[in-house]
């Protein structure tokens, strides 16, 4: 593997991690944006993922994204979706990352990188946001969840767009967002332990 291949893999991983972090907020928005970007020629996908660069895939992702965003505004359904979102976002993150890593990379290495970098990042993000939603549900009797859902959808959209346009900046933002969310969870847990003590 030469230096140019390593650089291409690093760039693909930066983009994959950014999109995977976005999947932690909304599962279908990042694949929709990736699909549209690949159709427009902004992103090259591996040949075995050419199906993502079709109108059918874009329409399918768009339909799923609208349904997902709408479902998060329904009380009780939003918390139920959080239990499904973890595994679903991990799969989406791994698939998108694998699609971005060139097909000439050894398949075992490609999928290992995709699972760890893409799937791991998406799952970590989803796992971090679920407790915040649960705390919002408890504190506001579910009334604040609509605002939280809107914020998640906006972050997923903006982070995905930045990732496509500037993958390295998208990667940095993804790391900052994951760390910030993790710190917020730490504060929520410490407040809970203080009130129960």
C-alpha positions in Angstrom: 0.0 0.0 0.0 1.6 3.3 -1.1 1.3 6.8 0.4 -1.5 7.9 -2.0 -3.6 4.9 -1.0 -3.1 5.6 2.7 -4.1 9.2 2.1 -7.2 8.1 0.2 -8.2 5.7 3.0 -7.6 8.4 5.7 -9.8 10.9 3.8 -12.5 8.2 3.3 -12.3 7.5 7.0 -12.6 11.2 7.9 -15.7 11.4 5.7 -17.1 8.1 7.0 -16.6 9.0 10.7 -18.3 12.4 10.1 -21.3 10.8 8.3 -21.4 8.1 10.9 -21.6 10.6 13.8 -24.5 12.2 11.9 -26.2 8.8 11.8 -26.1 8.9 15.6 -28.6 11.8 15.4 -30.7 10.6 12.5 -30.1 7.3 10.8 -31.4 8.1 7.3 -30.4 11.8 6.7 -26.6 11.1 6.2 -27.2 8.3 3.6 -29.7 10.6 1.8 -27.1 13.3 1.6 -24.3 10.9 0.6 -26.6 9.4 -2.1 -27.4 12.8 -3.5 -23.8 14.0 -3.3 -22.6 10.9 -5.2 -25.2 11.3 -7.9 -24.1 15.0 -8.3 -20.5 13.8 -8.6 -19.2 15.3 -5.4 -18.3 11.9 -3.9 -16.9 8.8 -5.5 -18.3 5.5 -4.0 -16.8 2.1 -4.3 -18.1 0.3 -7.4 -20.0 -2.3 -5.3 -22.0 0.5 -3.7 -23.0 2.1 -7.0 -26.6 1.4 -6.1 -26.4 4.3 -3.6 -25.9 6.7 -6.6 -29.3 5.9 -8.1 -32.6 7.9 -8.1 -34.2 4.8 -6.5 -31.8 4.9 -3.5 -32.1 8.6 -3.1 -35.9 8.4 -3.1 -35.8 5.5 -0.7 -33.5 7.4 1.7 -35.6 10.5 1.4 -38.8 8.7 2.3 -37.1 6.9 5.2 -35.6 10.2 6.4 -38.9 12.1 6.4 -40.7 9.2 8.2 -37.9 9.0 10.8 -37.9 12.8 11.4 -41.7 12.9 11.7 -41.8 9.9 14.1 -39.5 11.6 16.5 -42.1 14.3 17.1 -44.6 11.7 18.4 -44.5 11.4 22.2 -43.4 7.9 23.5 -42.4 6.9 19.9 -39.3 9.0 20.1 -38.0 7.1 23.1 -38.9 3.8 21.4 -37.0 4.8 18.3 -33.9 5.5 20.5 -33.7 1.8 21.4 -33.8 0.8 17.7 -31.5 3.7 16.5 -28.3 2.3 18.2 -28.0 -0.9 16.0 -29.5 0.8 13.0 -27.1 3.7 13.1 -24.1 1.4 13.6 -25.1 -0.5 10.5 -25.6 2.7 8.5 -22.3 4.1 9.6 -20.4 0.9 8.7 -22.1 0.7 5.3 -21.4 4.3 4.4 -17.8 4.1 5.5 -17.2 0.9 3.5 -18.8 2.6 0.5 -16.3 5.4 0.7 -13.2 3.2 1.1 -12.0 2.2 -2.4 -12.8 -1.3 -3.6 -9.1 -2.0 -4.2 -8.5 -2.2 -0.4 -8.5 -5.7 1.0 -12.1 -6.6 2.0 -11.2 -7.7 5.5 -9.3 -4.4 6.2 -12.1 -2.4 4.5 -14.9 -3.9 6.6 -12.8 -3.9 9.8 -12.2 -0.2 9.4 -15.8 0.4 8.4 -17.2 -1.4 11.5 -14.8 0.2 14.0 -14.6 3.7 12.6 -18.1 4.0 11.1 -20.2 1.7 13.1 -18.5 2.5 16.4 -18.8 6.3 15.9 -22.5 6.0 15.0 -23.3 3.8 18.0 -21.3 6.0 20.4 -23.2 9.1 19.2 -26.6 7.4 19.5 -25.8 5.9 22.9 -24.8 9.4 24.0 -28.0 11.2 22.9 -30.5 8.6 24.2 -29.9 9.5 27.9 -30.3 13.2 27.1 -33.7 12.6 25.5 -34.7 10.5 28.5 -33.7 13.3 30.8 -35.7 15.8 28.6 -38.7 13.5 28.8 -38.5 13.3 32.6 -37.8 17.1 33.1 -40.4 18.4 30.6 -43.0 15.5 30.6 -42.0 15.1 26.9 -42.8 18.6 26.0 -39.2 19.5 25.3 -38.6 16.5 23.1 -39.8 18.2 20.0 -37.1 20.9 20.3 -34.5 18.2 21.0 -35.7 16.3 17.9 -35.4 19.4 15.8 -31.9 20.1 17.0 -30.8 16.5 16.3 -32.2 16.7 12.7 -30.5 20.0 12.1 -27.1 18.7 13.5 -27.4 15.5 11.4 -28.1 17.6 8.2 -25.4 20.3 8.8 -22.7 17.8 9.9 -23.4 15.6 6.8 -23.2 18.6 4.4 -19.9 19.9 6.1 -18.5 16.3 5.9 -19.1 16.1 2.1 -17.7 19.6 1.5 -14.8 19.5 3.9 -14.2 16.0 5.3 -11.4 16.9 7.6 -13.4 19.8 9.2 -16.4 17.4 9.4 -14.2 14.9 11.2 -13.1 17.5 13.7 -16.7 18.7 14.3 -17.8 15.1 14.8 -15.2 14.6 17.5 -16.2 17.9 19.2 -19.9 17.0 19.1 -19.3 13.4 20.5 -17.1 14.7 23.3 -19.6 17.6 24.1 -22.5 15.2 24.2 -20.6 12.7 26.4 -19.7 15.5 28.8 -23.4 16.5 29.0 -24.3 13.0 29.9 -21.7 13.0 32.6 -23.3 16.2 34.1 -26.8 14.7 33.9 -25.6 11.5 35.7 -23.8 13.5 38.4 -26.9 15.6 39.0 -29.0 12.4 39.3 -26.7 10.9 41.8 -26.7 14.1 43.8 -30.5 14.2 44.0 -30.8 10.5 44.9 -28.0 10.8 47.5 
